[in-house]
Amino acid sequence: MNAAGRAGLGVLALLAAQAAFGHAVSDADALFVERIDGPAVAPFLYLGAKHMVTGYDHLLFLVGVIFFLYRLRDVALYVTLFTAGHSITLLAGVLGGWQVNPWVIDAIIGLSIVYKAFENLDGFRRVFGIAPDTRAAVLVFGLFHGLGLATKLQELVHSENGLLVNIVSFNVGVELGQFTALAAVLALLLFWRTRASFARHAFATNVALMAGGFGLAGYQLGGLFLAPA
């Protein structure tokens, strides 16, 4: 495997190794948010962007989504569908006070990574003889990813004062962070696709992506059943 191939697999391995901690929030950030009372646009923009850039579960899913997309308009379409999905449930979840089990929702997010990698391997057609609607799947999984964000945010925000402004700011920050991370991943993919190693190692890379998704789902399910009541 040449340097480009090793770099691509190395990035995926790093993301997979950190995936289980994708929703982690530092104690300093958590304490800061808990003390906010009123609109705070800049802090929530920053926290949203930081959360997405370090949200390795979201990034692994997006890697799977764009892995075989060669036209920028297709990248824009699928990213827009994902963005619409997680924006809807992020806003509705926090404002509506939807309570979901964070272990369960993060396990589903892990399985969304598995789903996309399996689809990239043409697994649904080869194994089941079906061809799922990729656009619908990306939108639906975007809804689940948004619930994960909403769940974490509800753990931190305790004041109703300025809540709407702060949640919208957080969501905008998430989109800015997503754009930044996605641009870096896309640049790496575009470079790798110019090398012969891309075709040789695309299968192995998506297997690694599936392994990362299974690892995240297993970690979260383990937490669900083993965490103290």
Buried (B, 14 or more C-beta within 10 A) or exposed (E): EEEBBEBBBEBBBEBBEBBBEBBBBEEEBBEBBEEBEEBBBEBBBBBBBBBBBBBBBBBBBBBBBBBEBEEEEEBEBBBEBBBBBBBBBBBBBBEEEEEBEBBBBBBBBBBBBBBBBBBBBEBBEEEEEEEEEBEEBBBBBBBBBBBBBBBBBBBBBEBEEBBEBBBBBBBBBBBBBBBEBBEEBBEBBEEBBEBEBBEEBBEBBBBBBBBBBBBBBEBBBEBBEEEEE
